[in-house]
Amino acid sequence: MTATDSRLRHLPRTPLLDWSSFAGSRRLAGVHSIDDIAASCLTTSGRAAIYQALLQLRLEPGSLILVPTYHCPTMVAPVILAGLRVAYFGIGADGLPQLGTIDAETAGRARAMLVSHYFGLARSLAKVRQWCDGRQIALIEDCAHCYFGNAGERPVGTWGDFATASLSKFFPVPEGGVLASAHRRIATPPLTPQGVRLELKSWADVLESAVTYGRLAGISWALSKVFEIKNHLNRARTTGQQDESTEPPDMMLACDMGRIDRAPASTAVVLQKLLPRGRIITRRQRNYAIYARHFRQVEGAHPLYPERADEAVPYVFPLWVNDADRVYQSLRSLALPVFRWDRIWPDTPTLTDDVGPSWSRHVLQLLCHQNLSEADVTRTAVATLDLLSADGCPPLGAAA
């Protein structure tokens, strides 16, 4: 591969199945996992797990649920789909709830609170747990970014009445979530089986993603030919089917909530049980450290958390960027593994001393999953640094 090819090569945004996925230790001593929580069941996604957690609480229709202002829309959509109402709380610079942004009337009406461990860097929820207990508010611990590690004094996922997690952020599966509880029994949800066609598609998606990014050496050539034929046939069927709508995308539709009552595909069940955790943990920690070295002292940007706790297993490296719009669009045009939570629910309020709105604009999330090599992470970091030093330049790849 030439230097130019290397610069233009797309980098994977999600974990990939490869022969190396089966290597390494089953687990690392002292590193807790969502897997360790006794009561659990699998779902199709993290958002499906949130939905199922709300159903487990058996709340009255229209009950009030507290949600952070800094969120992905898939954290709000399950609340609405469950027939419940949303109220928002602000967050502090440490990513924890700013409990002072919740007035007494709202707290008195709230029945549950969704609290996230952002970026895979878990924090103690001792104060939040105490606050919820004093008001008889159920705590749902959102571990979508945080499958491994400790949250202060307790293992991650064990502060909440329920914990929810995402398999697809940490394992090479197209979908999958976990509903768990260290404190309550989980009533088995009535989930509909996938069916043969969707099961086959799920395995095909795992293999196609691997082949697309050059994994599974030895069989990738044969598989690539099969997927070329499949994709050619699919393009032929969809030719001319254009979406004529000029309306902005519906937020609920964009959250893809149609499969929350389905059982997880066998890809999630099998690979979650089969794959060792050691490599997932160590490579993510290594990639975070590489980003931290690159962004230690940079004009126009700074890491939210330059140092991670020893036991933390990050999902992303959060980077505050002053000129975030320009830098983000340029990184996206380069197809680098970076995203931000800039689409928040339309009625999200502006609260005093809340960093949520500024994070939605300024915090870029640089992925650091296990299938990004040191060279991949360095490439992403260097591209970001180049953009930071080229203040005011148009996005790379834009028309002259």
C-alpha positions in Angstrom: 0.0 0.0 0.0 1.4 3.4 -0.9 1.5 6.4 1.4 -1.4 8.0 -0.5 -3.5 4.8 -0.2 -2.8 4.7 3.5 -4.0 8.2 4.0 -7.2 7.6 2.0 -8.0 4.2 3.6 -11.1 4.3 5.7 -10.7 3.3 9.3 -13.3 1.1 11.1 -15.8 2.9 13.4 -16.7 -0.3 15.2 -14.9 -3.4 16.4 -14.3 -6.1 13.8 -14.1 -9.9 13.9 -10.6 -11.1 13.1 -8.5 -14.1 14.0 -6.9 -12.0 16.7 -10.3 -11.5 18.3 -9.9 -15.1 19.7 -6.4 -14.5 21.1 -5.4 -13.3 24.6 -6.7 -13.9 28.1 -10.4 -14.6 28.8 -10.3 -11.8 31.3 -7.9 -9.6 33.2 -7.5 -10.0 37.0 -9.1 -7.1 38.9 -11.1 -5.7 35.9 -14.8 -5.9 36.5 -17.2 -6.4 33.7 -20.9 -6.1 33.1 -20.7 -9.9 32.5 -20.1 -10.3 36.3 -23.5 -9.0 37.3 -25.6 -12.1 38.2 -29.0 -11.0 36.9 -28.9 -10.1 33.2 -30.5 -10.6 29.8 -29.5 -9.7 26.3 -31.4 -7.3 24.1 -30.9 -6.0 20.5 -29.2 -2.7 21.7 -28.4 -0.4 24.5 -31.5 1.6 23.8 -33.6 -1.6 23.9 -32.0 -2.3 27.3 -33.1 1.1 28.5 -36.6 0.5 27.3 -36.7 -2.9 29.0 -35.4 -1.4 32.2 -38.3 1.1 32.2 -40.8 -1.7 31.7 -39.3 -3.6 34.6 -40.1 -0.7 36.9 -43.8 -1.0 36.0 -44.4 2.7 36.2 -47.7 4.5 35.7 -48.2 5.9 32.1 -46.9 9.5 31.9 -44.4 9.0 34.8 -41.5 11.5 34.8 -38.0 10.2 34.0 -34.9 12.3 34.5 -32.4 12.4 31.6 -29.1 14.3 31.2 -29.0 17.3 28.8 -25.8 15.8 27.3 -27.2 12.7 25.5 -27.6 10.7 22.4 -31.2 10.7 21.2 -31.3 7.0 21.7 -31.3 7.7 25.5 -34.5 9.8 25.2 -36.4 7.7 22.6 -37.0 4.7 24.9 -38.6 6.9 27.5 -41.1 8.3 25.1 -41.8 5.0 23.5 -42.6 3.5 26.9 -45.3 6.1 27.3 -43.3 8.2 29.9 -42.3 11.8 30.1 -38.9 13.4 30.1 -37.4 16.0 32.4 -33.7 17.0 32.1 -30.9 17.6 34.5 -27.5 19.3 33.9 -24.1 17.8 34.2 -20.8 19.0 35.7 -17.3 19.0 34.2 -16.8 15.6 35.8 -19.7 14.2 33.8 -21.8 13.6 36.9 -25.3 15.0 37.4 -25.7 18.5 38.7 -28.4 17.6 41.2 -28.9 21.3 41.9 -30.4 21.7 38.4 -33.4 19.5 39.4 -36.0 21.6 41.3 -37.9 20.2 44.2 -41.2 19.9 42.3 -39.5 17.9 39.4 -37.7 15.7 41.9 -40.9 15.0 43.7 -42.6 13.8 40.6 -39.7 11.9 39.1 -39.9 8.1 39.2 -36.6 7.1 37.6 -33.2 8.7 36.7 -31.0 7.7 33.8 -27.3 8.5 34.6 -24.5 7.8 32.1 -20.8 6.9 32.5 -19.6 9.0 29.6 -16.7 8.0 27.3 -16.1 4.8 29.2 -14.6 6.7 32.2 -16.8 5.7 35.0 -17.3 7.7 38.2 -18.6 7.0 41.6 -22.4 7.4 41.8 -22.5 7.4 45.6 -24.1 10.9 45.9 -26.5 10.2 43.1 -27.5 6.9 44.7 -28.1 8.6 48.0 -30.1 11.4 46.4 -32.3 8.9 44.5 -32.9 6.7 47.6 -34.0 9.7 49.6 -36.7 10.5 47.0 -37.7 6.9 46.0 -36.4 7.4 42.5 -35.1 4.3 40.6 -31.6 4.7 39.3 -30.8 3.3 35.8 -27.1 3.2 35.3 -26.3 3.7 31.6 -23.1 1.8 30.8 -23.3 2.0 27.0 -19.8 3.5 27.0 -18.5 1.5 29.9 -18.6 -2.3 29.8 -15.6 -2.8 32.0 -14.0 -1.3 35.2 -15.0 0.3 38.5 -17.2 3.3 39.2 -15.5 4.6 42.3 -16.2 2.3 45.2 -18.3 -0.2 43.3 -17.9 -2.2 40.0 -19.5 -0.5 37.0 -23.1 -1.4 36.6 -23.8 -2.1 40.3 -24.9 1.4 41.5 -28.2 1.3 39.7 -31.4 -0.5 40.3 -30.8 -1.6 36.7 -27.8 -1.2 34.4 -27.8 -1.1 30.6 -24.9 -1.7 28.3 -24.1 -1.9 24.6 -22.4 -5.0 23.1 -21.8 -3.4 19.6 -19.5 -0.7 21.1 -17.1 -3.3 22.5 -17.6 -6.5 20.6 -17.6 -7.2 16.8 -21.4 -7.6 16.5 -23.8 -5.5 14.5 -26.2 -5.2 17.4 -26.6 -6.2 21.0 -27.3 -4.8 24.4 -27.5 -5.9 28.0 -30.0 -5.3 30.8 -28.5 -6.2 34.2 -29.2 -5.7 37.9 -27.1 -6.4 41.0 -30.1 -5.6 43.2 -33.3 -6.8 41.6 -34.7 -9.8 39.9 -35.2 -9.3 36.1 -38.5 -10.6 34.8 -37.8 -12.3 31.5 -39.0 -9.9 28.8 -41.2 -11.3 26.1 -38.8 -10.9 23.1 -39.7 -12.1 19.6 -37.1 -14.4 18.0 -35.2 -13.0 15.0 -36.1 -15.6 12.4 -33.8 -17.4 10.0 -33.4 -14.6 7.5 -32.4 -12.0 10.1 -30.0 -14.5 11.8 -28.3 -15.1 8.5 -28.1 -11.4 7.8 -26.5 -10.8 11.2 -23.7 -13.3 10.6 -23.2 -11.9 7.0 -22.9 -8.4 8.4 -20.2 -9.5 10.8 -18.2 -11.2 8.1 -18.7 -8.5 5.5 -17.5 -5.8 7.9 -14.4 -7.9 8.6 -13.7 -8.4 5.0 -14.3 -4.8 4.1 -11.5 -3.7 6.4 -9.1 -6.5 5.4 -9.6 -8.9 8.3 -9.9 -12.7 8.3 -6.9 -13.3 6.2 -7.0 -16.6 4.3 -10.7 -16.6 3.7 -11.3 -12.9 3.0 -10.8 -13.2 -0.8 -13.5 -15.8 -1.2 -15.9 -14.0 1.1 -15.3 -10.7 -0.7 -16.4 -12.2 -4.0 -19.7 -13.4 -2.4 -20.4 -10.0 -0.9 -19.6 -8.3 -4.2 -22.3 -10.4 -5.9 -24.8 -9.7 -3.0 -24.2 -6.0 -3.1 -24.5 -5.8 -6.9 -27.9 -7.5 -6.7 -29.0 -5.2 -3.9 -28.0 -2.1 -5.9 -29.9 -3.4 -8.9 -33.1 -3.8 -6.8 -32.9 -0.3 -5.2 -32.0 1.7 -8.3 -34.4 4.6 -8.7 -35.8 4.4 -5.1 -35.0 7.9 -3.9 -36.3 9.6 -0.8 -38.0 12.8 -2.1 -38.7 14.2 1.3 -37.1 17.5 2.2 -38.3 17.4 5.8 -35.8 17.1 8.6 -35.4 13.5 9.8 -37.8 12.5 12.5 -35.8 12.1 15.7 -37.7 9.0 16.8 -37.4 7.4 13.4 -33.7 8.1 13.3 -33.3 6.3 16.6 -34.4 3.0 14.9 -36.6 1.8 17.8 -38.5 -0.8 15.6 -36.5 -3.8 17.0 -36.5 -3.2 20.7 -38.9 -6.0 21.3 -36.8 -8.5 19.4 -34.5 -11.1 20.9 -30.8 -10.5 20.2 -29.3 -12.2 17.1 -27.1 -15.3 17.7 -24.1 -13.2 16.7 -24.4 -11.2 20.0 -25.2 -14.3 22.1 -22.3 -16.4 20.7 -19.6 -13.8 20.3 -20.3 -12.2 23.7 -19.8 -15.6 25.4 -16.9 -16.8 23.2 -14.5 -13.9 22.8 -11.7 -13.2 25.3 -11.8 -9.8 27.0 -8.1 -9.2 27.6 -7.2 -7.8 24.2 -10.3 -5.6 24.2 -9.2 -4.0 27.4 -5.5 -3.6 26.9 -5.7 -2.2 23.3 -8.4 0.4 24.2 -6.2 1.5 27.1 -3.2 1.7 24.8 -5.1 3.7 22.2 -6.4 6.2 24.8 -2.8 6.7 26.0 -1.6 7.4 22.4 -4.3 10.1 22.0 -3.3 11.6 25.4 0.3 11.9 24.4 -0.6 13.7 21.1 -3.0 16.2 22.7 -1.1 16.9 25.9 -0.4 20.6 25.0 -2.3 21.9 22.0 -3.6 25.3 21.1 -7.3 25.4 20.4 -8.1 22.1 22.1 -7.6 20.1 25.2 -8.5 16.6 26.5 -11.4 16.6 28.9 -9.6 13.9 30.9 -5.9 13.7 30.1 -5.4 10.8 32.5 -7.6 7.8 32.9 -8.0 5.7 36.0 -5.9 2.6 35.8 -8.9 0.2 35.7 -10.9 2.3 33.2 -11.5 0.8 29.7 -12.4 3.7 27.5 -14.9 3.8 24.7 -13.6 7.1 23.2 -11.0 9.8 23.9 -13.1 13.0 24.6 -11.4 16.1 23.1 -12.7 19.7 23.6 -12.1 21.7 20.4 -12.6 25.5 20.3 -13.4 25.6 16.6 -15.3 22.3 16.7 -17.6 22.7 13.7 -14.8 23.2 11.2 -12.5 20.5 12.7 -15.3 18.0 13.0 -16.6 18.4 9.5 -13.1 18.1 8.1 -12.4 14.9 10.1 -15.7 13.5 8.9 -14.8 14.3 5.3 -11.6 12.3 5.8 -13.7 9.3 7.1 -11.8 9.2 10.4 -13.3 7.5 13.4 -14.6 10.5 15.2 -18.1 11.6 16.2 -19.9 14.0 18.5 -23.3 14.1 20.2 -24.6 17.2 18.3 -28.1 16.0 17.8 -30.0 16.4 21.1 -33.7 16.1 21.7 -35.6 19.2 20.5 -37.0 20.2 23.9 -33.7 20.0 25.8 -33.4 23.1 28.0 -30.6 25.4 28.9 -29.7 25.1 32.5 -27.5 27.2 34.8 -24.0 25.7 35.3 -24.7 22.9 32.9 -21.8 21.9 30.6 -24.1 19.6 28.5 -24.9 22.1 25.7 -21.2 23.1 25.3 -20.1 19.5 25.2 -22.6 18.8 22.5 -21.0 21.5 20.4 -17.3 21.3 21.4 -16.5 17.7 22.5 -15.3 15.4 19.8 -15.3 11.7 20.6 -12.3 10.0 19.1 -12.9 6.2 19.0 -10.2 4.0 20.5 -11.6 0.5 20.0 -9.4 -2.6 19.8 -9.3 -2.9 16.0 -7.6 0.5 15.6 -3.9 0.0 15.4 -1.3 2.4 16.8 -0.9 3.8 13.3 -4.6 4.3 12.9 -4.8 6.2 16.2 -1.8 8.3 15.3 -3.2 9.1 11.9 -6.4 10.3 13.4 -4.5 12.4 16.0 -2.1 13.9 13.5 -5.0 14.8 11.1 -6.7 16.6 14.1 -3.6 18.4 15.0 -3.1 19.5 11.4 -6.6 21.0 11.4 -6.0 22.7 14.7 -2.9 24.4 13.4 -4.6 25.4 10.1 -7.0 27.8 11.8 -9.7 29.0 9.5 -8.9 26.7 6.6 -11.8 25.1 4.7 -12.5 21.4 5.3 -10.1 19.1 3.6 -11.5 17.7 0.4 -13.9 20.6 0.0 -14.2 22.1 -3.5 -11.8 25.0 -4.2 
